[in-house]
Amino acid sequence: MIEDAQSVATLTLALAGGAVAGALHAGLLWLSVNQLIHGGRIWVFAAGALGRLALIVVATAWFLNVADGRLTDLAVAVVGFVAARIAATRLVKRGLEGR
């Protein structure tokens, strides 16, 4: 339950942070796949996978540290992450349909 303005601000920051992490994750995925398709460099794709994994691990650890272990903040950050990924997927689909 949200009790005060500080909690609302914390949840808003968690949502925004999750969205940024989701957008970064989608961008890294796009770069990795684009390199694999156009250049055929599997090591770039593998490095991108490690980068995406590191992003998720660091973001999760940071949220848990900043949020003092409050899982509510982490859950809201995950909602922001998923929302950014859904938005990125829809943008790509629209771009492909426009070809």
C-alpha positions in Angstrom: 0.0 0.0 0.0 1.3 3.5 -0.9 1.5 5.5 2.2 3.1 8.8 1.4 4.5 11.0 -1.4 8.0 9.5 -0.9 6.7 6.1 -1.7 5.0 7.4 -4.8 8.3 9.0 -5.9 10.2 5.8 -5.2 7.8 3.7 -7.2 7.9 6.3 -10.1 11.7 6.2 -10.1 11.6 2.4 -10.1 9.1 2.3 -13.0 11.3 4.8 -15.0 14.5 2.9 -14.1 12.9 -0.4 -15.3 11.8 1.3 -18.5 15.3 2.6 -19.1 16.8 -0.9 -18.5 14.2 -2.4 -20.8 15.0 0.1 -23.6 18.8 -0.5 -23.2 18.1 -4.3 -23.3 16.1 -4.0 -26.4 18.7 -1.7 -28.0 21.5 -4.2 -27.2 19.5 -7.0 -28.6 18.8 -5.1 -31.8 22.5 -4.3 -32.2 23.5 -7.9 -31.6 21.0 -9.4 -34.0 21.8 -6.7 -36.6 25.5 -7.5 -36.4 24.8 -11.2 -36.7 22.5 -10.8 -39.7 24.7 -8.4 -41.6 28.2 -9.3 -40.6 27.8 -12.9 -39.6 29.9 -12.3 -36.5 28.7 -14.8 -33.8 31.2 -13.4 -31.2 29.4 -10.0 -31.4 26.1 -11.7 -30.8 27.6 -13.7 -27.8 29.1 -10.5 -26.4 25.8 -8.8 -26.8 24.1 -11.7 -24.9 26.7 -11.3 -22.1 26.1 -7.5 -22.1 22.3 -8.0 -21.8 22.8 -10.5 -19.0 25.2 -8.1 -17.1 22.6 -5.3 -17.6 19.9 -7.4 -15.9 22.1 -8.5 -13.1 23.5 -5.1 -12.3 20.0 -3.4 -12.6 18.5 -6.0 -10.3 21.3 -5.7 -7.7 21.1 -1.9 -7.9 17.3 -1.9 -7.4 17.5 -4.2 -4.5 20.3 -2.1 -2.9 18.6 1.2 -3.5 15.1 -0.1 -2.5 16.5 -1.7 0.7 15.2 -5.1 -0.4 11.6 -3.9 -1.0 10.3 -6.3 -3.6 7.4 -3.9 -4.4 9.9 -1.5 -6.0 11.6 -4.4 -7.9 8.2 -5.6 -9.2 7.3 -2.0 -10.4 10.7 -1.9 -12.1 10.0 -5.2 -13.9 6.7 -3.7 -15.1 8.6 -0.8 -16.5 11.1 -3.1 -18.1 8.3 -5.2 -19.7 6.5 -2.1 -20.9 9.6 -0.8 -22.6 10.2 -4.2 -24.3 6.6 -4.4 -25.5 6.9 -0.8 -26.9 10.1 -1.7 -28.7 8.6 -4.8 -30.2 5.6 -2.8 -31.5 7.9 -0.2 -33.0 9.9 -2.8 -34.8 6.7 -4.5 -36.1 5.4 -1.1 -37.4 8.7 -0.5 -39.1 8.7 -3.9 -40.8 5.1 -3.4 -41.9 6.0 -0.1 -43.5 8.5 -1.7 -45.9 
